[in-house]
Amino acid sequence: LSTSGAMANENSLKIAFHARQPASRVLCIDNCFAGRSLALAALTDRPAYRQGLPKALDVDYLPMYHPANPQETTQSAHATLRKLLERHPGQYACLWLELVAGEGGYYPGTHDYFAGLCKICREHGILIIFDEVQTFSRLSSPFAFQHFELDEYADIVTLGKITQV
């Protein structure tokens, strides 16, 4: 818990990199938004947010779940993850997840979609970070990872809100 989402997310990356060194890569989902700091702009799947900035992190993106093709998009994301893990063995520190993507709309995944990704990452010693900056207290449970019944996969959970004093 920190005073801002960016600070919470930055600290989650530091924790993941320290815990999984020398791993230096991050996995994210298409269309994610992490924040506007240098490192978080690297995670955010918006090229305009990175324009003019030096490369801060190596980030690879997985296809997001799409309700029009649930089985196909889930299988595609899992296959893409396996391919990336073969391409960069031992190099991923974490899978950084927004369970409901909020940039440009609200796009939720499903339990099966996320659990499959988390299970594969667990098998490879990759930490799971749930970004709850936008989702905290906005679903059926206080945390989105609880709403999606992903409690067993939560290694790091971020929560940041500006506190007025």
VOPAGU-2260 file (C-alpha; in pm, 1 decimal, decimal comma):
REM VOPAGU-2260
SITE   aa  ch    i         X         Y         Z
SITE  LEU   A    0       0,0       0,0       0,0
SITE  SER   A    1     144,5     333,9     -99,1
SITE  THR   A    2      28,7     686,2    -165,8
SITE  SER   A    3      14,6     634,2    -540,6
SITE  GLY   A    4     -41,9     352,6    -783,4
SITE  ALA   A    5     282,0     429,3    -964,3
SITE  MET   A    6     483,2     397,9    -643,5
SITE  ALA   A    7     310,3      70,9    -553,2
SITE  ASN   A    8     373,4     -75,3    -898,9
SITE  GLU   A    9     735,9      43,6    -908,4
SITE  ASN   A   10     798,7    -118,9    -571,1
SITE  SER   A   11     635,7    -442,9    -685,3
SITE  LEU   A   12     880,5    -461,1    -975,5
SITE  LYS   A   13    1176,0    -395,4    -743,9
SITE  ILE   A   14    1063,0    -676,7    -514,9
SITE  ALA   A   15    1019,0    -915,4    -808,3
SITE  PHE   A   16    1357,3    -833,9    -962,4
SITE  HIS   A   17    1535,4    -870,8    -627,4
SITE  ALA   A   18    1364,0   -1203,5    -558,4
SITE  ARG   A   19    1426,0   -1348,2    -904,7
SITE  GLN   A   20    1763,6   -1202,4    -996,6
SITE  PRO   A   21    1926,2   -1221,9   -1245,9
SITE  ALA   A   22    1588,7   -1238,7   -1428,6
SITE  SER   A   23    1529,2    -904,9   -1602,2
SITE  ARG   A   24    1216,5    -945,3   -1815,5
SITE  VAL   A   25     847,7    -884,0   -1737,8
SITE  LEU   A   26     536,2   -1043,2   -1882,7
SITE  CYS   A   27     223,0    -830,9   -1928,9
SITE  ILE   A   28    -110,2    -849,4   -2107,7
SITE  ASP   A   29    -197,6    -656,6   -2423,4
SITE  ASN   A   30    -351,3    -313,8   -2357,2
SITE  CYS   A   31    -235,9    -298,6   -1995,4
SITE  PHE   A   32    -169,3      25,4   -1812,0
SITE  ALA   A   33      83,5      27,3   -1527,9
SITE  GLY   A   34     156,7     397,0   -1476,6
SITE  ARG   A   35     348,6     689,3   -1616,8
SITE  SER   A   36     690,9     656,3   -1455,2
SITE  LEU   A   37     983,8     547,8   -1671,4
SITE  ALA   A   38     964,2     179,8   -1572,9
SITE  LEU   A   39     585,1     167,6   -1576,7
SITE  ALA   A   40     566,1     334,2   -1916,6
SITE  ALA   A   41     775,1      40,0   -2038,8
SITE  LEU   A   42     508,8    -201,1   -1908,7
SITE  THR   A   43     214,3      -0,7   -2038,8
SITE  ASP   A   44     106,3    -125,0   -2379,0
SITE  ARG   A   45      81,6     221,3   -2533,6
SITE  PRO   A   46     372,2     319,1   -2763,1
SITE  ALA   A   47     282,1     688,7   -2730,1
SITE  TYR   A   48     350,9     668,3   -2355,2
SITE  ARG   A   49     705,8     546,9   -2428,1
SITE  GLN   A   50     782,3     789,8   -2709,5
SITE  GLY   A   51    1096,9     988,6   -2633,6
SITE  LEU   A   52    1187,0     773,7   -2331,8
SITE  PRO   A   53    1485,6     540,4   -2307,0
SITE  LYS   A   54    1413,6     168,6   -2288,2
SITE  ALA   A   55    1382,6      83,0   -1920,0
SITE  LEU   A   56    1272,3    -283,2   -1919,7
SITE  ASP   A   57    1235,3    -581,7   -2146,7
SITE  VAL   A   58     863,2    -652,3   -2159,5
SITE  ASP   A   59     671,6    -915,2   -2354,5
SITE  TYR   A   60     295,3    -908,2   -2402,2
SITE  LEU   A   61      40,7   -1186,3   -2398,5
SITE  PRO   A   62    -292,8   -1165,8   -2581,2
SITE  MET   A   63    -576,7   -1049,1   -2356,6
SITE  TYR   A   64    -889,6   -1256,3   -2311,2
SITE  HIS   A   65   -1171,1   -1162,7   -2548,1
SITE  PRO   A   66   -1531,7   -1261,7   -2469,6
SITE  ALA   A   67   -1618,1   -1305,5   -2839,5
SITE  ASN   A   68   -1363,5   -1590,1   -2863,7
SITE  PRO   A   69   -1305,7   -1712,0   -2507,7
SITE  GLN   A   70   -1151,3   -2050,4   -2584,8
SITE  GLU   A   71    -937,9   -1925,3   -2873,3
SITE  THR   A   72    -798,3   -1622,6   -2687,6
SITE  THR   A   73    -727,8   -1828,1   -2374,5
SITE  GLN   A   74    -541,8   -2093,6   -2575,2
SITE  SER   A   75    -354,6   -1825,6   -2769,4
SITE  ALA   A   76    -237,0   -1652,4   -2452,1
SITE  HIS   A   77    -121,2   -1980,1   -2297,5
SITE  ALA   A   78      59,4   -2082,7   -2617,7
SITE  THR   A   79     225,2   -1740,7   -2647,7
SITE  LEU   A   80     341,9   -1764,8   -2286,2
SITE  ARG   A   81     494,9   -2108,4   -2343,5
SITE  LYS   A   82     669,9   -1983,9   -2658,6
SITE  LEU   A   83     816,7   -1682,6   -2475,2
SITE  LEU   A   84     936,2   -1902,0   -2189,1
SITE  GLU   A   85    1119,4   -2122,1   -2440,2
SITE  ARG   A   86    1268,4   -1816,5   -2612,8
SITE  HIS   A   87    1384,9   -1652,2   -2287,5
SITE  PRO   A   88    1436,8   -1933,3   -2033,0
SITE  GLY   A   89    1488,1   -1815,9   -1675,9
SITE  GLN   A   90    1471,7   -1449,0   -1774,6
SITE  TYR   A   91    1124,0   -1354,8   -1647,3
SITE  ALA   A   92    1097,0   -1211,7   -1296,6
SITE  CYS   A   93     720,3   -1166,7   -1297,1
SITE  LEU   A   94     385,7   -1176,1   -1468,6
SITE  TRP   A   95     226,2    -836,0   -1404,7
SITE  LEU   A   96    -153,6    -850,8   -1429,7
SITE  GLU   A   97    -441,3    -608,9   -1433,0
SITE  LEU   A   98    -733,3    -848,2   -1395,6
SITE  VAL   A   99    -969,1    -589,2   -1539,2
SITE  ALA   A  100    -788,1    -374,3   -1794,4
SITE  GLY   A  101    -906,2     -18,1   -1743,9
SITE  GLU   A  102    -723,0     178,1   -2013,9
SITE  GLY   A  103    -974,9     279,4   -2278,7
SITE  GLY   A  104   -1256,0      71,9   -2127,1
SITE  TYR   A  105   -1306,3    -212,9   -1884,5
SITE  TYR   A  106   -1199,3    -552,3   -2013,5
SITE  PRO   A  107   -1211,9    -839,9   -1764,3
SITE  GLY   A  108   -1058,7   -1179,1   -1815,2
SITE  THR   A  109   -1186,6   -1500,9   -1657,9
SITE  HIS   A  110   -1070,3   -1735,3   -1386,3
SITE  ASP   A  111    -964,8   -2000,5   -1640,1
SITE  TYR   A  112    -775,0   -1752,1   -1856,0
SITE  PHE   A  113    -575,7   -1606,8   -1565,5
SITE  ALA   A  114    -535,5   -1932,5   -1369,0
SITE  GLY   A  115    -383,6   -2099,8   -1675,3
SITE  LEU   A  116    -128,2   -1820,0   -1713,2
SITE  CYS   A  117     -49,5   -1818,2   -1341,7
SITE  LYS   A  118      -7,8   -2195,6   -1329,2
SITE  ILE   A  119     240,7   -2191,7   -1617,7
SITE  CYS   A  120     433,6   -1908,9   -1452,0
SITE  ARG   A  121     438,8   -2094,2   -1118,2
SITE  GLU   A  122     591,3   -2395,6   -1292,7
SITE  HIS   A  123     873,4   -2167,1   -1411,0
SITE  GLY   A  124     932,0   -1983,2   -1080,7
SITE  ILE   A  125     787,0   -1656,4   -1208,7
SITE  LEU   A  126     622,4   -1428,8    -951,2
SITE  ILE   A  127     264,1   -1311,5   -1003,4
SITE  ILE   A  128     187,7    -943,2    -944,1
SITE  PHE   A  129    -175,6    -838,4    -926,1
SITE  ASP   A  130    -217,8    -465,9    -989,1
SITE  GLU   A  131    -521,3    -365,0    -781,7
SITE  VAL   A  132    -476,7      11,4    -811,4
SITE  GLN   A  133    -787,4      51,3   -1029,7
SITE  THR   A  134    -983,6    -255,7    -920,5
SITE  PHE   A  135    -965,2    -243,3    -540,6
SITE  SER   A  136   -1318,9    -249,6    -393,5
SITE  ARG   A  137   -1481,6    -227,7    -735,6
SITE  LEU   A  138   -1585,7    -591,2    -784,2
SITE  SER   A  139   -1767,4    -853,6    -576,5
SITE  SER   A  140   -1469,9    -890,5    -338,6
SITE  PRO   A  141   -1227,5    -629,7    -205,2
SITE  PHE   A  142    -957,3    -748,7    -446,1
SITE  ALA   A  143   -1000,2    -854,0    -808,2
SITE  PHE   A  144    -777,4   -1156,3    -751,2
SITE  GLN   A  145   -1033,3   -1271,6    -491,8
SITE  HIS   A  146   -1321,2   -1202,8    -731,1
SITE  PHE   A  147   -1152,3   -1424,6    -992,0
SITE  GLU   A  148   -1061,1   -1686,1    -725,7
SITE  LEU   A  149    -688,1   -1653,6    -786,7
SITE  ASP   A  150    -581,9   -1622,2    -421,1
SITE  GLU   A  151    -335,4   -1911,0    -444,5
SITE  TYR   A  152    -135,1   -1725,8    -711,3
SITE  ALA   A  153     -99,2   -1387,1    -538,5
SITE  ASP   A  154     270,0   -1324,5    -472,6
SITE  ILE   A  155     256,8    -944,1    -481,0
SITE  VAL   A  156     -54,2    -726,3    -476,5
SITE  THR   A  157     -36,1    -352,3    -539,2
SITE  LEU   A  158    -269,1     -97,1    -394,4
SITE  GLY   A  159    -208,6     275,5    -404,9
SITE  LYS   A  160    -433,4     568,2    -340,4
SITE  ILE   A  161    -350,0     930,0    -282,6
SITE  THR   A  162    -411,7    1016,9      79,1
SITE  GLN   A  163    -529,2    1367,9     157,6
SITE  VAL   A  164    -398,7    1485,0     494,5
